Amino acid sequence: MQNDALNVSVNQQERTVTQVVIESKRSYDEVIQTFEANTHHITTDQFFQLVKNATTFAEYAHSIDMVLGEKRFLRIWDAGVGFYVPFRVYFSEDTPGYTHIIYDQPSSFLRQFNDADILKIATALDTKVADFLTFVAQGA
C-alpha cells in the first residue's frame, strides 16, 4: 500500500515458519527446573539494559554473547532480524505430567533475509536448540 501524498509506503509479506513441539512426560516444574539450571539467567529487560549501556561495539557483541552462551555474535545489517532474535520458547502443561516445549525453528524465520551468514548461524542454532530442549524434556 502506498500513499504518495503522505510520503508513506507499507509493505506486507507472508512468511512460513516451522514450529517445533517437543512433548515431555515430565511435569512443567521439572522441565522448567532443568531449563533454568542449564541456561543463563537474564531477563529481556536486563539484556536490553546491557545493550543500552554498551559504549563500544565490543561491549555490544559481548552482551549478545552472554545471552547466547558462546561467541555467536554476527554483525547483521538487516534490521529486520531484530524482530526475530532473540527468539522465544513456550512451555505448557495442558495435561498433568505432560509438558509441551514449543518454539519456532530459527532457520525457518531467518531464511527470509537471504543472507548466507545469517542462515549458517541459524541452521547451527536449529541443531543446538533442538538438542538442548530435547535434553530439557528428558531430564538429567
N, C-alpha and C positions, 0 to 999 in steps of 0.2 A: 504494500500500500504506500502510495507516495502522494504528498500534498506539497506541490511546488510553492504555493502561496505562503505556506508556513515554513518552508525550507526543512521539511521533515520527511524521512523515509523509514518505514517499518517493514522488516522482512520476517517471514515466518517459515520455518523449515521443520519437517517431521524428522525424528531420529528414532532409530531402532536400538534398543538396549537389551542385553541379555541379563535376565535376573536369575540369580543362583539361590536355591533354597536347600539348606542342609538341615536334616531332621536328626535331633539327638534324643536318645532315650534317657536323658538326664534332666533333672529339674532345672528350671530357669535359674535359681540361686546357684546351683552347682556350675552351670555353664558360665554365668557372669563371674563367679569367683575365679574360675580358670582363666577367663578372658582378662580380667583385671590383674591377676597375678603375673601375666605374661605380656603386658603391654605397658607403654609409657602412660603415666597418669598426668595428662594435661588437658584442660578444658579448651573449648573453642575460644573462649574469652582470653585465656592465658596465652594461647597460640597467637591470637591477633595482637595482644599486648607485646609479645616478643618481637613480632614483625614490625609493629609500630615503633618500638624503641630501637630497632636496628639503625645504626648510623652509617654502616658500610655494607657493601654487597656481601662481604664475607660473613658478617653478623646475620644478615638476612638468610643466606644459604644455610648457616648453622642452625637457625630456627627451624627451617624446613627439615633438616637432617635429624634434629632432635625428635620431631614428631614421627618421622618415618623409621627411626631407629638405626639408620645407616646412611652412608653417602649416596643419596639418590636425587640430590637437587640437580635440576636441569634448567638452564636459563631458557625459559619459554616465552616467546614474544607474542604468542596469540593469547590475548587477554581472556578469551572465552574459556580457556582451560580452567580458570579460576572459579567458574561456575560448578565444576565437577570435582575438583581436588582441593582439599581432602574430601574423600567420599565417605559415606555413612554405612554403618552396619546396623541392622534392626534385629532385635531379639524378642521373641514372643513365646509364651506358654499358653497355647489355646486349650490343650488337654493336659491335666495334671501329670507331671512326669515326662512330658514330651516338649522339647524346646525347638523352635524353628529359628535358624540363623539365616537372614535374608540380606542380600546385597546385590548391587548391580556390578557386573564384571567390568573392571576398569578399561580393558581394551575395547569393549563394545561401545562405551560412551566417549572414549578419546580418539577412536578411529576417524571420527568426523573431521579432525583437523588436518588429515592427510600429511602428517609430519612423521618421517621415519624414526627420528629420535624419540618423539613422544610415544609412538607405537611400540618401539623396542622396550622402553621402560614399562609401559602399560602391560605388555604381554608378560614380561618377567614378574610384574606385580600380580597378574592373574594367578600365576602358579604359587607365589608366596602367600597370597591371601587365602587361596583355596586350601593349601597345606596347613596354614595356621588355624583357620576356622574349623577344619576337619579335626585337628588336634584338640581344639577347644570343645568341640562337640563330643569327642570320645572321652576326654578327661585324661588325667595323668595316670 
